[in-house]
């Protein structure tokens, strides 16, 4: 009985724990990274991006609502965290033109229709470039994210931005 208690049960528990670790590490459906917090950081809002393959990405963004906020955008920033950005919300649909004046980091500029559908994406906009970047059609909003993330996560025209502004929620 002492053998069972002192050796066999601890060995059995150790094997069970090792098997559990193996299953978690080898299962692609179990995330190994910490999920983003449920509530966005102060001054930011949660935005979802529903991809056509069924995945939904979570972003935390600052809102640019006033002409002053929209004029400044992400200028003078030296860093932008992954899955963060700035969402520019407008009162009507129109052709939108952006530039990278005083913007120090590359950005993906995502142009969004009134229903939240991505109209077009301008990838890897060049820092400090004053060339106009056009939406190539009327849009209601624009999302700026860290350069390269549209390609990295498979974001493409036709995907849906989830936010109450578009009549949907993340």
C-alpha positions in Angstrom: 0.0 0.0 0.0 2.9 2.3 0.8 4.2 1.8 -2.8 0.9 2.9 -4.2 0.7 6.0 -2.0 4.3 7.1 -2.2 5.3 6.2 -5.8 2.5 5.1 -8.1 -0.1 7.9 -7.4 2.5 10.8 -7.8 3.8 9.1 -11.0 0.3 8.8 -12.3 -0.5 12.5 -11.5 2.8 13.6 -13.2 1.9 11.6 -16.4 -1.6 13.1 -16.4 -0.2 16.6 -16.1 2.3 16.0 -18.9 -0.4 14.6 -21.1 -2.6 17.7 -20.5 0.3 20.0 -21.3 0.9 18.1 -24.5 -2.7 18.3 -25.6 -2.9 22.1 -24.9 0.4 22.8 -26.8 -0.4 20.5 -29.8 -4.0 21.7 -30.2 -4.2 24.6 -32.7 -7.7 25.6 -31.3 -6.3 26.5 -27.9 -4.6 29.9 -27.9 -1.2 30.1 -26.4 -1.2 33.8 -26.1 -3.2 35.9 -23.6 -6.4 37.1 -25.2 -7.0 40.8 -25.3 -8.8 42.2 -22.3 -12.6 42.4 -22.5 -12.7 46.1 -21.8 -10.6 48.4 -24.0 -8.0 50.7 -22.4 -9.3 54.1 -21.3 -9.9 56.4 -24.3 -10.2 53.5 -26.8 -13.0 51.5 -28.2 -13.3 47.9 -29.2 -13.6 47.2 -32.9 -14.0 43.7 -34.5 -13.0 42.8 -38.0 -15.0 39.8 -39.3 -12.9 38.1 -42.0 -14.4 36.2 -44.8 -12.9 32.9 -43.5 -15.0 33.2 -40.4 -12.4 34.5 -38.0 -13.0 37.8 -36.0 -10.1 40.0 -35.0 -10.2 42.3 -32.0 -8.8 45.8 -32.2 -8.7 48.6 -29.7 -8.8 51.9 -31.4 -8.9 55.6 -30.7 -11.8 57.5 -32.3 -11.3 60.5 -34.5 -14.7 62.3 -34.4 -14.0 66.0 -34.7 -12.3 67.8 -37.6 -9.3 68.6 -35.2 -8.9 64.9 -34.3 -9.3 63.8 -37.9 -6.8 66.4 -39.1 -4.1 65.2 -36.6 -4.8 61.4 -36.8 -1.8 59.4 -35.9 0.7 62.1 -36.7 3.9 62.3 -34.6 3.5 58.8 -33.2 6.7 56.7 -33.0 4.9 53.5 -32.2 1.5 51.8 -32.7 0.8 48.5 -30.9 -0.4 45.5 -32.8 -4.2 45.3 -33.2 -4.7 48.9 -32.3 -5.2 52.0 -34.4 -7.5 55.0 -35.1 -11.1 54.9 -36.5 -12.2 58.0 -38.3 -16.0 58.3 -38.3 -17.8 60.7 -40.7 -21.4 61.9 -40.9 -21.9 61.0 -44.5 -20.6 59.0 -47.4 -17.9 60.7 -49.5 -14.7 60.1 -51.3 -12.0 60.3 -48.6 -8.4 61.3 -49.1 -5.6 60.8 -46.6 -1.9 61.5 -46.5 1.0 60.6 -44.3 2.3 64.1 -43.5 4.0 64.1 -40.1 3.2 60.4 -39.7 6.3 58.6 -38.6 5.2 55.0 -38.9 3.8 53.0 -41.9 0.1 52.4 -41.8 -2.5 50.3 -43.6 -5.4 52.6 -44.4 -8.8 50.7 -44.5 -11.7 52.5 -46.2 -15.1 51.4 -44.8 -18.6 51.7 -46.3 -21.7 52.8 -44.2 -22.6 49.2 -43.4 -19.1 48.3 -42.1 -18.0 46.5 -45.2 -14.3 47.2 -46.2 -14.4 49.0 -49.5 -10.6 49.2 -50.1 -7.3 49.0 -48.4 -4.1 51.0 -49.0 -1.3 48.9 -47.6 1.9 50.1 -46.1 1.4 53.8 -46.6 4.9 55.5 -46.6 5.7 57.6 -43.6 5.9 61.4 -44.2 4.6 61.0 -47.8 2.3 63.9 -48.7 0.8 62.1 -51.8 -3.0 61.8 -51.4 -4.3 58.3 -50.8 -7.9 58.0 -52.1 -10.7 55.7 -51.0 -11.6 55.2 -54.7 -15.3 55.6 -53.9 -17.6 56.9 -51.2 -17.0 55.7 -47.7 -18.3 56.5 -44.2 -15.2 55.7 -42.1 -11.5 55.0 -42.2 -9.5 52.7 -40.0 -5.7 53.2 -39.7 -3.7 50.3 -38.3 -0.1 49.3 -38.1 1.5 48.9 -41.5 1.5 45.3 -42.7 -1.3 44.0 -40.5 -3.9 43.8 -43.3 -1.6 41.4 -45.1 -0.5 39.6 -41.9 -4.0 38.9 -40.7 -5.7 38.4 -44.1 -7.8 41.6 -43.9 -9.3 42.3 -47.3 -12.1 44.2 -49.1 -15.5 42.6 -48.3 -14.6 41.9 -44.7 -16.8 43.6 -42.1 -15.9 46.1 -39.4 -17.9 45.5 -36.3 -18.8 48.5 -34.2 -22.1 50.1 -33.1 -21.4 53.0 -35.5 -22.1 50.6 -38.4 -25.2 49.1 -36.8 -23.4 46.0 -35.6 -21.3 45.1 -32.5 -18.0 43.4 -32.0 
